[in-house]
Amino acid sequence: MEKTSKDIATNRKAYHDYHVLESYEAGLVLTGTEVKALREGRANLKDSHARIKSGELFLYNMHIGLYSHGGYANHDPLRARKLLLKKKEITRLIGKVEERGNTLVPLKLYFKDGKAKVELALVKGKKLYDKREDIKRRDAAREMDREFRDRRVRTKY
């Protein structure tokens, strides 16, 4: 039996701003209109983060747009949403988040077997020179790929 997953939103800025140390898959506690809005693709993970509050994990600033047919039953787009992880994982994260510079950031929001899941990552902030180094590395790899492609084209004909 194959498990299917459908991506809803990704946080590409997180890979630019942070070093990803570990990642976890967490469930979300959502209302009905939030799930329907997610199925319409109305989600944004930019500037969202997770915090541990009294032994529970919550996701803040994740924007889920209003459901088109919601009417009076619609939800608050920026409300704090509870994340579902095992107790052992949460206690492990408490120790890691208390270290200086570590944060919990969502990387991806997706459906897995009909349930909304979020890929949560323990990250450490990048310095400006780290970002520049990544850009240099990416440009060098792109240049090498271009050179190899040009050589292949020249040798074919």
ChimeraX commands (.cxc) that place a marker at each C-alpha (Angstrom):
marker #1 position 0.00,0.00,0.00 radius 0.5
marker #1 position 1.62,3.23,-1.17 radius 0.5
marker #1 position 1.31,6.36,0.93 radius 0.5
marker #1 position 0.45,9.37,-1.18 radius 0.5
marker #1 position 1.29,12.95,-0.34 radius 0.5
marker #1 position 0.24,16.16,-2.04 radius 0.5
marker #1 position 2.21,19.34,-1.38 radius 0.5
marker #1 position 0.19,22.42,-0.48 radius 0.5
marker #1 position 2.89,24.97,0.35 radius 0.5
marker #1 position 6.65,25.13,0.81 radius 0.5
marker #1 position 8.80,27.59,2.70 radius 0.5
marker #1 position 11.67,28.20,0.27 radius 0.5
marker #1 position 12.88,31.21,2.26 radius 0.5
marker #1 position 13.67,28.91,5.20 radius 0.5
marker #1 position 16.40,27.14,3.21 radius 0.5
marker #1 position 17.89,30.54,2.35 radius 0.5
marker #1 position 17.83,31.95,5.89 radius 0.5
marker #1 position 18.60,28.87,8.01 radius 0.5
marker #1 position 20.77,25.76,8.30 radius 0.5
marker #1 position 18.40,22.79,8.70 radius 0.5
marker #1 position 19.61,20.57,11.56 radius 0.5
marker #1 position 16.73,18.07,11.95 radius 0.5
marker #1 position 13.25,17.68,10.53 radius 0.5
marker #1 position 10.05,16.17,11.94 radius 0.5
marker #1 position 6.62,15.34,10.54 radius 0.5
marker #1 position 3.80,16.74,12.65 radius 0.5
marker #1 position 0.04,16.65,12.39 radius 0.5
marker #1 position -2.10,19.79,12.60 radius 0.5
marker #1 position -5.26,20.50,14.59 radius 0.5
marker #1 position -7.50,22.29,12.08 radius 0.5
marker #1 position -11.13,23.34,11.72 radius 0.5
marker #1 position -13.29,22.18,8.81 radius 0.5
marker #1 position -13.01,25.39,6.79 radius 0.5
marker #1 position -9.24,25.39,7.22 radius 0.5
marker #1 position -8.97,21.91,5.70 radius 0.5
marker #1 position -11.19,22.92,2.79 radius 0.5
marker #1 position -9.13,26.09,2.23 radius 0.5
marker #1 position -5.95,23.96,2.24 radius 0.5
marker #1 position -7.47,21.70,-0.41 radius 0.5
marker #1 position -7.99,24.87,-2.49 radius 0.5
marker #1 position -4.27,25.64,-1.97 radius 0.5
marker #1 position -4.75,28.74,0.18 radius 0.5
marker #1 position -1.74,28.49,2.50 radius 0.5
marker #1 position 1.40,30.52,3.10 radius 0.5
marker #1 position 4.28,29.45,5.36 radius 0.5
marker #1 position 6.37,32.61,4.97 radius 0.5
marker #1 position 7.41,34.12,8.35 radius 0.5
marker #1 position 5.78,31.28,10.29 radius 0.5
marker #1 position 7.45,29.57,13.23 radius 0.5
marker #1 position 6.67,27.08,16.00 radius 0.5
marker #1 position 6.95,27.61,19.75 radius 0.5
marker #1 position 6.58,25.32,22.73 radius 0.5
marker #1 position 4.01,26.62,25.21 radius 0.5
marker #1 position 3.28,24.67,28.42 radius 0.5
marker #1 position 4.49,21.37,27.00 radius 0.5
marker #1 position 2.58,21.68,23.72 radius 0.5
marker #1 position 3.76,22.78,20.29 radius 0.5
marker #1 position 2.00,25.61,18.43 radius 0.5
marker #1 position 2.51,27.04,14.94 radius 0.5
marker #1 position 2.28,30.83,14.67 radius 0.5
marker #1 position 1.86,33.18,11.66 radius 0.5
marker #1 position 0.92,30.44,9.20 radius 0.5
marker #1 position -1.66,32.04,6.92 radius 0.5
marker #1 position -4.52,29.85,5.73 radius 0.5
marker #1 position -6.79,31.93,3.52 radius 0.5
marker #1 position -10.55,32.00,3.94 radius 0.5
marker #1 position -12.57,29.19,2.39 radius 0.5
marker #1 position -14.49,30.45,-0.62 radius 0.5
marker #1 position -17.84,28.93,0.49 radius 0.5
marker #1 position -17.27,29.35,4.25 radius 0.5
marker #1 position -19.73,32.14,5.01 radius 0.5
marker #1 position -20.18,32.90,8.70 radius 0.5
marker #1 position -18.34,29.69,9.73 radius 0.5
marker #1 position -14.96,30.83,8.33 radius 0.5
marker #1 position -11.83,30.76,10.48 radius 0.5
marker #1 position -9.24,33.35,11.56 radius 0.5
marker #1 position -6.47,33.13,8.89 radius 0.5
marker #1 position -3.54,33.73,11.30 radius 0.5
marker #1 position -4.63,31.87,14.43 radius 0.5
marker #1 position -2.14,29.73,16.36 radius 0.5
marker #1 position -2.51,26.07,15.40 radius 0.5
marker #1 position -1.58,23.16,17.63 radius 0.5
marker #1 position 0.95,20.68,16.25 radius 0.5
marker #1 position 0.76,16.99,17.06 radius 0.5
marker #1 position 4.03,15.27,17.95 radius 0.5
marker #1 position 4.85,12.49,20.36 radius 0.5
marker #1 position 5.65,13.60,23.92 radius 0.5
marker #1 position 9.19,12.20,23.67 radius 0.5
marker #1 position 9.85,14.30,20.53 radius 0.5
marker #1 position 8.49,17.45,22.18 radius 0.5
marker #1 position 10.69,17.02,25.27 radius 0.5
marker #1 position 13.70,16.50,22.98 radius 0.5
marker #1 position 12.82,19.65,21.08 radius 0.5
marker #1 position 12.50,21.69,24.29 radius 0.5
marker #1 position 16.17,21.07,25.08 radius 0.5
marker #1 position 17.30,21.79,21.52 radius 0.5
marker #1 position 15.27,25.00,21.16 radius 0.5
marker #1 position 16.68,26.38,24.40 radius 0.5
marker #1 position 20.15,26.29,22.83 radius 0.5
marker #1 position 21.13,29.70,21.54 radius 0.5
marker #1 position 20.16,30.37,17.93 radius 0.5
marker #1 position 17.91,27.33,17.36 radius 0.5
marker #1 position 14.35,27.79,16.11 radius 0.5
marker #1 position 11.49,25.64,14.84 radius 0.5
marker #1 position 10.36,26.53,11.32 radius 0.5
marker #1 position 7.87,24.77,9.02 radius 0.5
marker #1 position 9.40,23.73,5.69 radius 0.5
marker #1 position 6.47,22.12,3.91 radius 0.5
marker #1 position 2.71,21.69,4.30 radius 0.5
marker #1 position 1.11,18.69,2.61 radius 0.5
marker #1 position -1.64,16.09,2.73 radius 0.5
marker #1 position -0.64,12.53,3.56 radius 0.5
marker #1 position -3.37,9.89,3.38 radius 0.5
marker #1 position -6.00,12.63,3.60 radius 0.5
marker #1 position -4.53,14.26,6.72 radius 0.5
marker #1 position -2.79,17.64,6.77 radius 0.5
marker #1 position 0.84,17.36,7.86 radius 0.5
marker #1 position 3.64,19.87,8.29 radius 0.5
marker #1 position 7.35,19.17,7.95 radius 0.5
marker #1 position 8.86,20.99,10.90 radius 0.5
marker #1 position 12.60,21.66,11.07 radius 0.5
marker #1 position 14.97,22.55,13.86 radius 0.5
marker #1 position 17.11,25.27,12.30 radius 0.5
marker #1 position 19.99,27.59,13.13 radius 0.5
marker #1 position 20.16,31.05,11.57 radius 0.5
marker #1 position 22.63,31.70,8.77 radius 0.5
marker #1 position 25.03,34.61,8.81 radius 0.5
marker #1 position 25.32,36.89,5.79 radius 0.5
marker #1 position 28.62,35.32,4.72 radius 0.5
marker #1 position 27.01,31.85,4.81 radius 0.5
marker #1 position 24.29,33.05,2.44 radius 0.5
marker #1 position 26.92,34.52,0.10 radius 0.5
marker #1 position 28.86,31.24,0.20 radius 0.5
marker #1 position 25.72,29.29,-0.76 radius 0.5
marker #1 position 25.07,31.66,-3.67 radius 0.5
marker #1 position 28.67,31.26,-4.90 radius 0.5
marker #1 position 28.43,27.46,-4.66 radius 0.5
marker #1 position 25.10,27.43,-6.54 radius 0.5
marker #1 position 26.47,29.72,-9.28 radius 0.5
marker #1 position 29.59,27.56,-9.68 radius 0.5
marker #1 position 27.49,24.40,-9.99 radius 0.5
marker #1 position 25.22,26.08,-12.55 radius 0.5
marker #1 position 28.27,27.23,-14.55 radius 0.5
marker #1 position 29.76,23.70,-14.53 radius 0.5
marker #1 position 26.45,22.20,-15.69 radius 0.5
marker #1 position 26.28,24.75,-18.50 radius 0.5
marker #1 position 29.86,23.95,-19.55 radius 0.5
marker #1 position 29.22,20.18,-19.58 radius 0.5
marker #1 position 26.01,20.66,-21.56 radius 0.5
marker #1 position 27.84,22.83,-24.13 radius 0.5
marker #1 position 30.61,20.23,-24.49 radius 0.5
marker #1 position 28.07,17.45,-25.03 radius 0.5
marker #1 position 26.37,19.47,-27.76 radius 0.5
marker #1 position 29.69,20.24,-29.47 radius 0.5
marker #1 position 30.85,16.58,-29.45 radius 0.5
marker #1 position 27.53,15.29,-30.84 radius 0.5
marker #1 position 27.82,17.18,-34.14 radius 0.5
marker link #1:1,2 radius 0.2
marker link #1:2,3 radius 0.2
marker link #1:3,4 radius 0.2
marker link #1:4,5 radius 0.2
marker link #1:5,6 radius 0.2
marker link #1:6,7 radius 0.2
marker link #1:7,8 radius 0.2
marker link #1:8,9 radius 0.2
marker link #1:9,10 radius 0.2
marker link #1:10,11 radius 0.2
marker link #1:11,12 radius 0.2
marker link #1:12,13 radius 0.2
marker link #1:13,14 radius 0.2
marker link #1:14,15 radius 0.2
marker link #1:15,16 radius 0.2
marker link #1:16,17 radius 0.2
marker link #1:17,18 radius 0.2
marker link #1:18,19 radius 0.2
marker link #1:19,20 radius 0.2
marker link #1:20,21 radius 0.2
marker link #1:21,22 radius 0.2
marker link #1:22,23 radius 0.2
marker link #1:23,24 radius 0.2
marker link #1:24,25 radius 0.2
marker link #1:25,26 radius 0.2
marker link #1:26,27 radius 0.2
marker link #1:27,28 radius 0.2
marker link #1:28,29 radius 0.2
marker link #1:29,30 radius 0.2
marker link #1:30,31 radius 0.2
marker link #1:31,32 radius 0.2
marker link #1:32,33 radius 0.2
marker link #1:33,34 radius 0.2
marker link #1:34,35 radius 0.2
marker link #1:35,36 radius 0.2
marker link #1:36,37 radius 0.2
marker link #1:37,38 radius 0.2
marker link #1:38,39 radius 0.2
marker link #1:39,40 radius 0.2
marker link #1:40,41 radius 0.2
marker link #1:41,42 radius 0.2
marker link #1:42,43 radius 0.2
marker link #1:43,44 radius 0.2
marker link #1:44,45 radius 0.2
marker link #1:45,46 radius 0.2
marker link #1:46,47 radius 0.2
marker link #1:47,48 radius 0.2
marker link #1:48,49 radius 0.2
marker link #1:49,50 radius 0.2
marker link #1:50,51 radius 0.2
marker link #1:51,52 radius 0.2
marker link #1:52,53 radius 0.2
marker link #1:53,54 radius 0.2
marker link #1:54,55 radius 0.2
marker link #1:55,56 radius 0.2
marker link #1:56,57 radius 0.2
marker link #1:57,58 radius 0.2
marker link #1:58,59 radius 0.2
marker link #1:59,60 radius 0.2
marker link #1:60,61 radius 0.2
marker link #1:61,62 radius 0.2
marker link #1:62,63 radius 0.2
marker link #1:63,64 radius 0.2
marker link #1:64,65 radius 0.2
marker link #1:65,66 radius 0.2
marker link #1:66,67 radius 0.2
marker link #1:67,68 radius 0.2
marker link #1:68,69 radius 0.2
marker link #1:69,70 radius 0.2
marker link #1:70,71 radius 0.2
marker link #1:71,72 radius 0.2
marker link #1:72,73 radius 0.2
marker link #1:73,74 radius 0.2
marker link #1:74,75 radius 0.2
marker link #1:75,76 radius 0.2
marker link #1:76,77 radius 0.2
marker link #1:77,78 radius 0.2
marker link #1:78,79 radius 0.2
marker link #1:79,80 radius 0.2
marker link #1:80,81 radius 0.2
marker link #1:81,82 radius 0.2
marker link #1:82,83 radius 0.2
marker link #1:83,84 radius 0.2
marker link #1:84,85 radius 0.2
marker link #1:85,86 radius 0.2
marker link #1:86,87 radius 0.2
marker link #1:87,88 radius 0.2
marker link #1:88,89 radius 0.2
marker link #1:89,90 radius 0.2
marker link #1:90,91 radius 0.2
marker link #1:91,92 radius 0.2
marker link #1:92,93 radius 0.2
marker link #1:93,94 radius 0.2
marker link #1:94,95 radius 0.2
marker link #1:95,96 radius 0.2
marker link #1:96,97 radius 0.2
marker link #1:97,98 radius 0.2
marker link #1:98,99 radius 0.2
marker link #1:99,100 radius 0.2
marker link #1:100,101 radius 0.2
marker link #1:101,102 radius 0.2
marker link #1:102,103 radius 0.2
marker link #1:103,104 radius 0.2
marker link #1:104,105 radius 0.2
marker link #1:105,106 radius 0.2
marker link #1:106,107 radius 0.2
marker link #1:107,108 radius 0.2
marker link #1:108,109 radius 0.2
marker link #1:109,110 radius 0.2
marker link #1:110,111 radius 0.2
marker link #1:111,112 radius 0.2
marker link #1:112,113 radius 0.2
marker link #1:113,114 radius 0.2
marker link #1:114,115 radius 0.2
marker link #1:115,116 radius 0.2
marker link #1:116,117 radius 0.2
marker link #1:117,118 radius 0.2
marker link #1:118,119 radius 0.2
marker link #1:119,120 radius 0.2
marker link #1:120,121 radius 0.2
marker link #1:121,122 radius 0.2
marker link #1:122,123 radius 0.2
marker link #1:123,124 radius 0.2
marker link #1:124,125 radius 0.2
marker link #1:125,126 radius 0.2
marker link #1:126,127 radius 0.2
marker link #1:127,128 radius 0.2
marker link #1:128,129 radius 0.2
marker link #1:129,130 radius 0.2
marker link #1:130,131 radius 0.2
marker link #1:131,132 radius 0.2
marker link #1:132,133 radius 0.2
marker link #1:133,134 radius 0.2
marker link #1:134,135 radius 0.2
marker link #1:135,136 radius 0.2
marker link #1:136,137 radius 0.2
marker link #1:137,138 radius 0.2
marker link #1:138,139 radius 0.2
marker link #1:139,140 radius 0.2
marker link #1:140,141 radius 0.2
marker link #1:141,142 radius 0.2
marker link #1:142,143 radius 0.2
marker link #1:143,144 radius 0.2
marker link #1:144,145 radius 0.2
marker link #1:145,146 radius 0.2
marker link #1:146,147 radius 0.2
marker link #1:147,148 radius 0.2
marker link #1:148,149 radius 0.2
marker link #1:149,150 radius 0.2
marker link #1:150,151 radius 0.2
marker link #1:151,152 radius 0.2
marker link #1:152,153 radius 0.2
marker link #1:153,154 radius 0.2
marker link #1:154,155 radius 0.2
marker link #1:155,156 radius 0.2
marker link #1:156,157 radius 0.2
view
